[in-house]
Amino acid sequence: MNGGDYFQKNPLLTQFYGCTCVISIVNKEESIVTIGMFDGVHIGHRHLLRLLLDEARKRGLTPRVVTFDEHPRLVLNADLERFRLLSTRQERMRMLKECGVERVEMIPFLRETARMSACTFVKERLLSQVNMRALVLGYDNSFGNKLDNDFEQLPLLAAQEGF
């Protein structure tokens, strides 16, 4: 079966510029993950992606970018009149591919996603669905519900879960 047939028969998979984009299915490969919108894939993103790829090689893990189908601000309707994305979804996928990323987990961003704490998101999305074994984050990355955020508890969760 050629690549086009595979993606037609598997509606949860899409392909953008040769980058496999998996939408909310369970992956069996052990992964090292970074998470973010990667809008514009700027120099800071590129540095983080190089770290991801280097660590993946060292640890024998599959490098995977976790991103969202929609920007959280667009879903939550905050500052919509002033907010502009730097790149389309297709442009993001192309730029990620150009940086060497071959696996992208695109998670639908819904209001329910916004209500998750950071630890819940890691357990329900990254550990169970993406088979994450290591996490690479930028210095200013944070995620999870702002009102019920336990982002600071991630190192404890990492020790408990072994990532």
Secondary structure in CASP SS format (residue, H / E / C, confidence):
PFRMAT SS
TARGET T0000
AUTHOR 0000-0000-0000
METHOD secondary structure of the structure
MODEL  1
M C 1.00
N C 1.00
G H 1.00
G H 1.00
D H 1.00
Y H 1.00
F H 1.00
Q H 1.00
K H 1.00
N C 1.00
P C 1.00
L C 1.00
L E 1.00
T E 1.00
Q E 1.00
F E 1.00
Y C 1.00
G C 1.00
C E 1.00
T E 1.00
C E 1.00
V E 1.00
I C 1.00
S C 1.00
I C 1.00
V C 1.00
N C 1.00
K C 1.00
E C 1.00
E C 1.00
S E 1.00
I E 1.00
V E 1.00
T E 1.00
I E 1.00
G C 1.00
M C 1.00
F C 1.00
D C 1.00
G C 1.00
V C 1.00
H C 1.00
I H 1.00
G H 1.00
H H 1.00
R H 1.00
H H 1.00
L H 1.00
L H 1.00
R H 1.00
L H 1.00
L H 1.00
L H 1.00
D H 1.00
E H 1.00
A H 1.00
R H 1.00
K H 1.00
R H 1.00
G C 1.00
L C 1.00
T E 1.00
P E 1.00
R E 1.00
V E 1.00
V E 1.00
T E 1.00
F E 1.00
D C 1.00
E C 1.00
H C 1.00
P H 1.00
R H 1.00
L H 1.00
V H 1.00
L H 1.00
N C 1.00
A C 1.00
D C 1.00
L C 1.00
E C 1.00
R C 1.00
F C 1.00
R C 1.00
L C 1.00
L C 1.00
S C 1.00
T C 1.00
R H 1.00
Q H 1.00
E H 1.00
R H 1.00
M H 1.00
R H 1.00
M H 1.00
L H 1.00
K H 1.00
E H 1.00
C C 1.00
G C 1.00
V C 1.00
E C 1.00
R E 1.00
V E 1.00
E E 1.00
M E 1.00
I E 1.00
P C 1.00
F C 1.00
L C 1.00
R H 1.00
E H 1.00
T H 1.00
A H 1.00
R H 1.00
M C 1.00
S C 1.00
A H 1.00
C H 1.00
T H 1.00
F H 1.00
V H 1.00
K H 1.00
E H 1.00
R H 1.00
L H 1.00
L H 1.00
S C 1.00
Q C 1.00
V C 1.00
N C 1.00
M E 1.00
R E 1.00
A E 1.00
L E 1.00
V E 1.00
L C 1.00
G C 1.00
Y C 1.00
D C 1.00
N C 1.00
S C 1.00
F C 1.00
G C 1.00
N C 1.00
K C 1.00
L C 1.00
D C 1.00
N C 1.00
D C 1.00
F H 1.00
E H 1.00
Q H 1.00
L H 1.00
P H 1.00
L H 1.00
L H 1.00
A H 1.00
A H 1.00
Q H 1.00
E H 1.00
G C 1.00
F C 1.00
END
